[in-house]
Amino acid sequence: MDESKKKIIRNGFFIICAILMFIFVSYAVFAFSKDGTKENKISTGTLVLTLDESASNGITLENAVPVTDADGLANAPYVFSVENTGTLKANYQIVLENDEDKYTTDNCLDKKLPWQSIRYSFSKNGATPLIGTLEDNEGVFDTSILAPNEKTTYTLRLWISETAQNEVMGTHFHGRIKVKAIQEGHTNYETGE
């Protein structure tokens, strides 16, 4: 057998192995959504991310009225943490999204509060909070790397902007936090409230 045929066979073998690895790693994808007051864990290989939201009551704006930023900052916070108890660093992203299941359960799909009317305060490890409108960051609050045995705590507050008009009357917001993690060389997976 000449060298070019050996090279083709060897490359074909590596491609098949890569496809099989992709299938097995893809099978490890794990996503779920639950109400707060729990500790959710996901793992694949040696990477474990923990979303601890036990000190929170969920992310909901119901029967809320427009308020100033000063009043919004006085609201009770939604506190959660992400911990890497694995042996590899974790690249991850913190994302807030509409909780479509909650909207469906409450039969209020037609009463969603528009994101341009929702103000937020977001803080990482007690740092000075970022304040803005939810529409501006499209729900993405943080992109970070978490070293092994490292834990990061986040604080989120939401309120209706004082500039909101009558269109917010009778609307509300149900949201959930997602932790989207990427282990280098592997597939995306996420966990959430």
N, C-alpha and C positions, 0 to 999 in steps of 0.2 A: 504494500500500500504506500503510495507516495505521500509526501509531507502535506500537500494541500488537502487531500482527502482526510488525513488524520486531523488536520486543523478544523475542517468542516464538522466532523463527528464530535470533536471536543467542544466546539462552539455550540453545536446542537444540544449536547448534554448539559452545558451550563445554562442555556436558555430554558430547557425543560425544568431544571432544578430551580431556576429563578421563578418560573411560573408556579411550580408547586409551593415554593416558599411564600409567594404572594397569596396563594389560595389559603394556606394555613394561617398566615398572619391576618388575612382579611377575616377569617373565621373568628379570630380573637377580638374583633370589633365588638364593643359592648356599649350600648346606649340605653338609658332609661330615664324616666321622669316620675318624681314623687313629690308629694307635699312636704314642706319643711319639717323640722323637729326630728330629724334623723341624721345619721352619719352615713353618707354614701361612699362606697369605695369601688374603684375599678383597678384592674391590674392586667398586665400582659408581660410575660417574661419577668424581669426583675424590677419593673417600674410599677409603683403603686401611687395613685393620687387619691387623696381623701378630701371630699367636700363636706365639711362639718358645718351644718347650719342649725345646730341644736338650740342656739340662743335666739332664734328668729321666729316670727309668726307668719312668714310668707310675704310675697310681694304683691300687694293689691292696693289700688286706689279706688275706693267706692264712696259715694256720697261726699266726695271731696269738693272743695270750692277753691277758686284761684286765690293764692296767697303770695306775699312777697318772699324773696329769697331768704330774708332773715327769719320769717315764720317757718318756711320750709326746712331750714337748717335746724329748727327746734323739734322737728318730728322725730319719733322713735326710729332708730336706724335698723336696717336689715344687716346683720353681721354674719359673715361666714369666713371659713378659712380653707386653704388648700395646702395639703402636706404631701411631701414626697418621702415615703418611707421605703422606697426602693434603693437600688444601688447605682442607678443611672440618672443623669440630669434629665429634667423634663422641660421641654419647650411647650408652653401652653398659652391659652388665650381665655380671658374672662368675657363672656358675652351675655347680655340680657336680651331675651326675646319674648314675644307674646306667648302666653300659655294657652294655646288653642284648645287643649283638652278642658281647661277650666272655663273658657268662654262657652264651649259646647255644653258642658255640664250645667252651667248657670243659665243656658239658653239666652245668651246675650251677644252672639256673634255680630249683630248689627249695632251694638252700642260701644264699640271700642273707642277709647280715648285716643285722639290723634297724637302721635309722638311729638309733633312740633309744639304741643301744649304741655308736655311733661318736662319739668326741670329735674335735675339730679345733682346730688353731691356724692362724690366717690373718693374714698381714701384707702390707701394701702399702708398697712402697718402703722397707722396713726399719723401719717404725714398730712400736710396741709391738703385739704380736699380739693379736687377738681370740681368746678361747678359749670353746668351747661344745660343745653336742651338735648333731650334724648335723640332727636332726629339728627343732630349734628354729628354724633359719633356712631350713628346707626347701631347702637347697642353694644359696641365693642369698648370695653373699659380698660383692659390691660392686656398686653402681650409681654410675656416674661419667660425667664428660665429659672427653674427651681432646682437647686442642688439636692443631692441625696440628704435625707434627714433634715431638710429645711421646711419651714412652715411660714406661710404668709396669711395675714388676716386682713380682710376687706370690710369696709363699712359703706353702705349704700343708703341714701335717702332719696325719696321721690315726692314730688308735689306738683300741683297744677300751677302753671305760670300765671302771674298776676295780669299778664297781657291777654290771656285767653278770653275769647268772646262767648256769646251764648251757645256756640256750637258744642261746648263741652257739657252743657246741661244734660243730665240723664245718661252720661257716658261714664265708663270706668276702665280701669286697666288691671289685667291679670298678667303677671310676668313670671319668668323663671330664669335662674342663672344656669348657664352652661359653662363647663370647663372643657375646652377643646384642647386636647393634648396631642403632641406629635413627638414620638420617640424617634430620634435620628435613625434613618434607614428603615423605618417601619410605617405602618398605616396610621391615619388619623383615627382617634376614637374620642368619645366625649362622655361626660357625666353631667347630670343636672339635678335640679331640685325635683 
